[in-house]
Amino acid sequence: MTTSDSSPPLRRRRQRCCEKLIYVARHAQALHNVKEQEAVSQAKRWTQSQQLLEQARKSVLDDPSLRDAPLSPPGHHQIQRQQSLLTLLNEQDGQSYPRPEIVLVSPLRRALETATELFHLVPQQQQPSDDGSTTTTTTT
């Protein structure tokens, strides 16, 4: 891109009136991730076969209590670190990045918890989706 403006590209883009800033985030570590890691570590004591290690990892996912697993304590810590990084980015750039106007998130508990904590959302209502899942509407 050739331009006579010497400001960083992100700053130029944020000054345009009709553009939106999109935040993309993956869910933080959930309890099932911890259990998968533990199963693989235990399996490594008796095998190095990648196939058997993968079977050990997948066996954890058969546990019904982990189907919609909550975030793990390290997962909550990951979110706090991301919030700190967003704050640092604002301080270094000298401008404030806007809060999200809308947040689209999976109905899985780990994704809802991540979005709620990361963007300081307040759940308002749950709506059934066409596929039978539930959609949670939130505000910032």
C-alpha positions, 0 to 999 in steps of 0.5 A: 500500500502506497500512501503519503500518510506516515501513521501506522496502518491500524491508526489510519484504518480506525480513523475511517468512519464506516469501518469496524474493528473485529476482535477474534478470540478462541476460548480459554483452557477448559477443564476437558483440556486439562483432563486430556493432557493428564490422560496423555501424560499417563499414557506416555508412561507405558507407550509412545505410540501416537495412535494410543496416545490419541486414543487416551486423549479422546477417551476423556471426551466420552465423559458426559460431565465434560461435554460442556466443560467450564473453564479451568483455573488456568483458563481464567488466568489466560483471560486476565492476561489477555485483558492486560494485553488489551490494556497495554495495547491501548496504552502503547497506541495512545488511543482507546480501542472501542468496546465490542458492539456485538459479540458472537459466541458459541453456546458452549459454556467455555466460549460463553465464559471466555467472552463474558470475562474477556469483554465484561459482558452481562448476559441478558437472555437466552434464545433457542436457535433453529438447530435446537441450541441456545443463543445468549444475548449479552450487553457490554 
